[in-house]
Amino acid sequence: MAGTRPPGTGHVLLGAAGLPSLAAPGDQLRAVYRLSDPALSELPLQRLLDELLDRIREILDVDTTAILLLDPETNELVARAARGIEEEVERGVRIPVGRGFAGRIAAERSAITIPDVDHADVLNPILREVGIRSLLGVPLVMEGRVVGVLHVGSRVPRIFSTADAAILQLAGNRAAPAIEHARLFDALDREHRSAVALQRSLLPDLLPDIAETDVAARYLPARDEVGGDWYDVLELSGGRVGIAIGDVAGHGVRAAATMGQLRTALRAYALEDHPPGEALRLLDALLQTIRGRAMATVAYGVLNPETGDMTIACAGHPPGVIVTASGEARLLETHRGPPLGALPFAQFRETPARLEPGDALALYTDGLIETRDAPLTERLEMLRAAAADAPDTAPDPLCDHLLDALVPSRASEDDVAVVVVRRLAIPNALRLRLPAEPDVLGRVRLSLGRWLRARGAGTEDVHAIMIAVGEACANAIEHAYPPGPASFDLEATLDDTTISVHVRDHGGWREPRGQHRGRGLALMEATMDEVDVRRGDNGSEIAMRRRLRG
Amino acid sequence: MNAQLARLQLRDSGAFVVAEIAGEIDMSNADDLGRTMSGRLTNDSAGLIVDLSAVTYLDSAAIHTIYELRERLTSRALVLRLVVPPDAPTLLALRLTGVPDAVALFDTVAAAEAG
């Protein structure tokens, strides 16, 4: 090896963990011992490195200092902190182990000094660019492994002494455990944060706005680990609402990833209109194919907000809670199938349930009722009592109320998910303010149809009024606005046996264009007894009436 | 997040393309449905049969699409046939806008195929 070494390079004979063979001046030594300051180990990695470099620069009276840490995946040294040669970090310098000045220090696990940079094998151009003439570097060794390199430089030619090397090595030895600790912590922290971010991304970011229902949900990550809890709310065909909650056994990124697969699969089955029991059977079959024998508990229910009828299926999941508008709470006991992934050919029987207007159903994961010292029945009773104690059934405050009562610290060993859906009463008068977008028309028909049926309108009346109101709303959306966000209002009332509907927009009127709109007006006039179009400067209004035929 | 308003299934039946639509048709999806259906036709096609049996609602945008389809097909010497059972909820809007006078209506797909 010695023969291949370029001129101008010298090895300092010093073991990686060696102590200075020469007594360093007392103040220098004291300064070095300052590097073991316990306060340093509490610093985050970057600040620890910066602090170390400042102290070393002061102790050895050098112009530059730098720390490169080993990236074990690429076997490269990566500049992580520098003083006097900040470019090294800014440019993200990476030096392969075994090459150049720092690379050789790491490969040979010994200190190297370069009295004259100009005549040496220095890979990193920045060292020359900033005018460094002499270099000294030592390996950072932790439990026999090289974890990085610490080097110092001088802009004036300098022959680093064995004592300098010993002090730097001592500094390195002092620093290495703290660096390793901080790095490990940093990496764990980063892993935790990215796992939490992954899990968040797998949960719905926005719950759907569904006619005649209110929904809310909360997710609390576990204190130390990532969990596999999830919830979902789905808008299904015919205005039905799917509500799901689940908990993949275990923790960590793997549980979160399995959760993501299950959530997506359940959505797919649900949107294909599979009833809850069948959806869970399919989900179970899918989970059996996922490597690693994953298990999960799930509850999935489908609510018809118009009738309040609900069907729910359960795979080993704790019972939901129904909170009534009058302030009572009861556990929703269902047929409970096995957890998903637990048994071959598992079957999931459905249980019917009912929500009256104003009633809410809360589903949750077991993190909510996790108190180690109480048996399950007692914990469920605590939950039921907390639900009965809620001031009302509005989903947002109900979620918060349950968490306040059962996880007051908001810090749990296990992650916690809660989802609440409330069936709204159908009002006497229907009043909707809607974005002027074609997508809202389906929603309008859903709400209008429910409202009309609740007011006693027959099939023929419902159909006729739906056609007319659809045309009036389409007109407001299509013609009354310049591009950009806008809204329109729909109001429907029943007076004795006559339905009155007003559709108001807030834009300037434009004459209906082409046959298309002309047909719309014709449809309104043919299906309603009276149609009155009023055009104003601040918008237009279509007022329509139809006497119910029964 | 929105539940799909309508589903479309296209299949070939002899020289006809049969389009089965289920759900609701309005200005949010009528154009796309029309384009998708006519896009399936080839030079060898005899025409398009649109099965509206499972459609629960259609508005003037859907009717506009039906008229457009008829024009586009007629110009290529293709036929357009609609399947609308006598008790279909969509029949009211179709009648009120004169569709039965412009496009041939049949009770079943089989009847439409037979012409």
Chai-1 contact restraints between the chains, C-beta under 6 A:
chainA,res_idxA,chainB,res_idxB,connection_type,confidence,min_distance_angstrom,max_distance_angstrom,comment,restraint_id
A,P208,B,M1,contact,1.0,0.0,6.0,A-B,restraint_1
A,E235,B,A3,contact,1.0,0.0,6.0,A-B,restraint_2
A,L236,B,A3,contact,1.0,0.0,6.0,A-B,restraint_3
A,S237,B,A3,contact,1.0,0.0,6.0,A-B,restraint_4
A,P438,B,M27,contact,1.0,0.0,6.0,A-B,restraint_5
A,P438,B,S28,contact,1.0,0.0,6.0,A-B,restraint_6
A,D439,B,S28,contact,1.0,0.0,6.0,A-B,restraint_7
A,L441,B,D26,contact,1.0,0.0,6.0,A-B,restraint_8
A,L441,B,S28,contact,1.0,0.0,6.0,A-B,restraint_9
A,G442,B,L5,contact,1.0,0.0,6.0,A-B,restraint_10
A,H463,B,P89,contact,1.0,0.0,6.0,A-B,restraint_11
A,I467,B,A93,contact,1.0,0.0,6.0,A-B,restraint_12
A,G470,B,D59,contact,1.0,0.0,6.0,A-B,restraint_13
A,E471,B,S60,contact,1.0,0.0,6.0,A-B,restraint_14
A,A474,B,M27,contact,1.0,0.0,6.0,A-B,restraint_15
A,H516,B,H64,contact,1.0,0.0,6.0,A-B,restraint_16
A,R519,B,S60,contact,1.0,0.0,6.0,A-B,restraint_17
A,R519,B,I63,contact,1.0,0.0,6.0,A-B,restraint_18
A,R519,B,T97,contact,1.0,0.0,6.0,A-B,restraint_19
A,G520,B,S60,contact,1.0,0.0,6.0,A-B,restraint_20
A,L523,B,S60,contact,1.0,0.0,6.0,A-B,restraint_21
A,L523,B,L96,contact,1.0,0.0,6.0,A-B,restraint_22
A,A526,B,L96,contact,1.0,0.0,6.0,A-B,restraint_23
